[in-house]
Amino acid sequence: MDAKPVQWLLMMLTIVGASRSAAPAADPPAVETTMAFHPVQKDIEYDVPDPKTYKTCKVTVVRGEGKVSGWVVFGPAGQTLRRFMDTNGDGVVDQWSYYQSGFEVYRDIDANFNNKVDQSRWLNTGGMRWGIDVNEDGRIDQWKMISAEELSRVAVRALVSQDAATLASVLITKDELKSLGVTGAASAKILDSVSDPAVKLRKAVHGSKLIAAKTKWTRFDASSPSLIPADQVKSAADIVAYENAMVIVENGGTPGLVALGEVVRVGDVWKLTGIPQPLEGNAEIAGGLLMQQELAAATPAAGAATPDNVSPAVQKLIEELGELDKAAPPPTAGRAALTKYGAARADVLTKLRAAAQSDDEQAQWTKYLADSLAAGVQGGTYPEGISRLKELDADLRKTAPASPYLPYVEYRLEAGEYSLALRDADNEGRQKLQDRWVKYLEKFVLDHPRADDAPDAGLQLAIAHEFNGKIDAAREWYEKLVKEYAATQAGERAAGALRRINLVGKPLVLAGAGLQGGPISVDRFRGKTLVVLFWDTRCVPCTEDLPQLKSLYAAHRAQGLEIVGVNLDLTADAVPSYLTQHKVAWPQIFEPGGLESKPARAFGIVSLPTMFIVDPQGKVTNRGASVEDVKALFAEEPKKLAEEPKKN
């Protein structure tokens, strides 16, 4: 934060404080001065108005109860942009608030009133982080509150910037382990895993093509959290953890994965038990130290191997797997090299599964083997792996028919066979395969409602029904997902999809950050016929529709036609040049994340383009419109807006 603007505003608040009893309040500062302030932390998305609109903004004096006073900055549309407050009546600002779309999303706090920010909070749509800057140097030293998803953002930022101090703020500590009841050898092993973060951070990104200056966080990715009962770990409370969490990142248009490993809840804070690792080539996530070590077996069976007592044979196989992955061929390598690697990896994982000396170990290697084979089959790098999946499935059915990992393997086998069959099928064959796959998905969810893959299967099923025009069936499955799997990503997508398919006849609620800064809300287009277009720069049909949409926009804008784009690129890097190249003039909402962005999740967007038509009263008349539907609005009455827009 710039020293001069800060001191200027401090002085102005002193004037306000001194004139509380005066008839007129002190003149507020200029908008330009208030806009000179920026959050101490750098990863904040907040409204920044175009300087050209400053003259339509307004700064107002506000006073709260007791000694509270300050300034509020309002934008051109009357939305709150900033709030600067003196909460203890000493005439000095001690809270700086920043807003997006009318909501406070971030606040800097001077809690000890020494004119230096020592706390930072992310609020409302900005998140739930609450960071403490102990030495007031602008860097968060510890977290009072942070979610697992937000932790993943911090971890990626630490990797990209090579900032060991930032990473250390999300690594679990000895005191936190003790509070969870984790002591002794287990605590020592975890603390060793998070020790020397600077050294391990450099090692993690050395030679990485995924982690670079332009790498951006896209999405936190994990299955449902696991719970270790208190009585199993002799703790005062249960332990909640994500075992194999990942982050989806993007570097220059290329997506990739970063393994977070284990993420553990400690009160209102989530912490890592290891150093994040970029997953490149065919690397995999290491197992969680809490979930797979001493804690899962406080009283191990006689002779059972534990992480501190791995047999020499198993250790040798683990080392062999590590060396194999280090020499993994790139996806562009020839068929022979990829097949050889896939087969060798499957051999080692099969041996590890056979050598497992406990049920937990065998379950772990079964899952890794199934995932490795499925990735090779569906990714096309090792299609021969389908036979190994069949062998694994048959073995489980024979030796452990009640195993919770049998549905896990079965699902990957069915998906692999479906993927392979589609490659060689003609149109008629594809339809038959898709019908069979839909039936399987339904049977899988009904037979295994608590399986890890049940939410994903249910979502695929709902989407398939929707694409086939079976809206009632799609709605039924979306509702089931919302009811039974609300806490999963599939459940969240289903909630958005339900909102979308039930839109007709209802007001459209949509607002977001504009590509050029400032908020965009569809409310500002009341009285117009509005087309809302969800698209991205890689969508070929979106580009093909542009000439006709531009022609309609030019021909009928004077009659009240408006268009708002909602861009769903992962990042905004390619969007401005695309809009310039194609001469697109209508406004664009953009929030990073692609199909995982807030606008996309809000409506469960699964295909592009998706187009809504909204009437002048703000109600949706068509939730799956085409360019032809837009044309039809003006076909009969070209000189005015159609009074009865097309219904779905």
C-alpha positions, 0 to 999 in steps of 0.5 A: 500500500502506498505510504502517501495515499495512506497518510492522506486518508489517515489525515482526512479521517482525523478531520472527520473525527474532529468534526463529528459534532459539526453541522456539515461533515468534512469534504470526502477525498477524491475518488482518484485518491481512494482508488490508489489503494490496493489490497496488501495480498496480491491474489484478490479479485475485486472491482476496479472501475474504469478511470473514465467513470470516476466522475460518476462515482461518489465518496460518502462519509459514514458513521457507525455506533460509538466512535466508528466512522469512515468513507464508502466509495460507490461506483457508477451504478451505485454499487459499493466499491470500497470502504475505509473505516476507523473502528476505535475513534482515534481518527486513523483508518484501521480497516480497508475493504474491497468489493466485487459485484456489491459484496465485500470480498476482502478486508485488510485490518490493523488490529493493534492500531499501529498503522500497519496491516496485520490481518487479512480476510477474504469474505463472501464470494471472495472466500473464507481465508483469515490470515495473520501477518505477525511481523507486519511485512505484508506476508501471511505467517499463519492462518486463523481460517482457511478452507482446503480449496483456498489452501490449494491456491496458496500452495500453487502460488508458493510453487510458482513464486518459490516462496518457502515462507508462504508454503510454510504457512500451510504446512502442519506443525508439531503443535497442530499434530499434537492437538490432533493426538498425533505423537511419537513416530507418526508425528516425527515422520510427518514433521520430517515430510514438511521440514526444510520447505525451501529445499524441498520446494526447489526440488519439487519444481526443478526442471518442471515444464508445468510450474512457471511464472504464468502458471495459474490455479484452476481448481481444487480436485479431491474425492470426499474427505475421510474420517479417522475415528478418535478411538482409532487414533486415541485422540480427543476428536475425530481426524478429517482429511483428504487423502489424495488431493490435487490441484488443476493448474494451467500454464499457457493454455496447457492444463496439468496437475499438482499433487497436494497429497494429504490435506488435514483439518485442524479446527478452522484451518486445513494443513498439508502433511507434505510438499506439493508436487507437480505431476508430469509424465506419469507420476502419481500422488504419494499416499497420505501419511495420516491415512496410510500409516500408524493412525489407521492401525493403532494395534496392527495384526501380528506380523503386519507391515507398517510404514515404519516396517516395510518388508525389503521386498516391498521396499525394492518394488517401490523403488523400482516403480519410482525409477520406472516413473522417472524414465517414463516416455512422453505421450508423444513417444512411439507405440512400442515405448508407451506399451512397454512402459505401461506393461512394466508399470502394471507388472510392478503394481501387480507385484506390490498388490500381491506383496501387501501384508495388510488389507489397507496396503492391498486396497491402496495398491489395488486402487493405484493399479486400477487408476494406472490401467484406466488412464492408459486405456482411456488416454490411448497410451496403453490400450492393452491395459484393458486385459489387465483390468479384466484380470484384476476385476476377475481376481477381486470377484473371486477372492474378495467379492465384498471388497469396496474396491470391486466397484472401483475397478469395475467402473474403470473396466466398463469405462475403458471398454466403452472408450475403446469400443467407441473408437471403432464404431460407426454412427449406429454402433455409437448410439447402441454403445451410448445406450448401453453405457447409460444403462450401466451408469444407472445400474452402477449408481443404484447398486453402489450408491456409496461408491467413490464413483457414484456421484460422477456416474450419476452426473454422467447419466443426467447429462446423457439424458439431457443431451438425448432430450429426456429432460424429465429423466435428467431432472430426476437424476440431477435432483437425486445428486443434489439430495444425496451427493450435495457436498461433492463436485457432481452435486454442485454441478447438478444444482446448477444444471437444475437451475438451468433446466428450470429457468424458463419463465423465471427471472435470470440472476446473473452477475460477474466480473467484466473482462475489462473490469467492473461488474456486469449484471443482466439487471442493467438490460431490463427493458431489452431483449437479452441474449446471454451466450456462454462460450470459449475461444476453442469452441468451433460452433461458437466461432461459426455462429459469430457472423450471424450473431454480429449481423443480428446485433447490428441490425436490431440493437436499435430495436432493443436487442442486447447480447452479453457473453460469458467467456469460459476460457480457463484464463483470459489470456487469449480472449481480448485478441479473439474479440478483436480479431472477430470484431465482437462488440458486446460486453463479456463476463469473465471469471477464471476456471472455464467450466469450473468457474462460478458462472458455469457452475451456477448453471451447470454448463456442460456444452458450448455454446449455451444460449439463453434468451431473456425478455424485457421483463428479465424472464428467461424465455428460452434456455437452450436457444440457437441463432435461428431462435434469435432470428425468429424474435424479429422475423415477423415484426422487424421494427419492434421487439417480439411481444411473445418470445418463443417458449421452450 
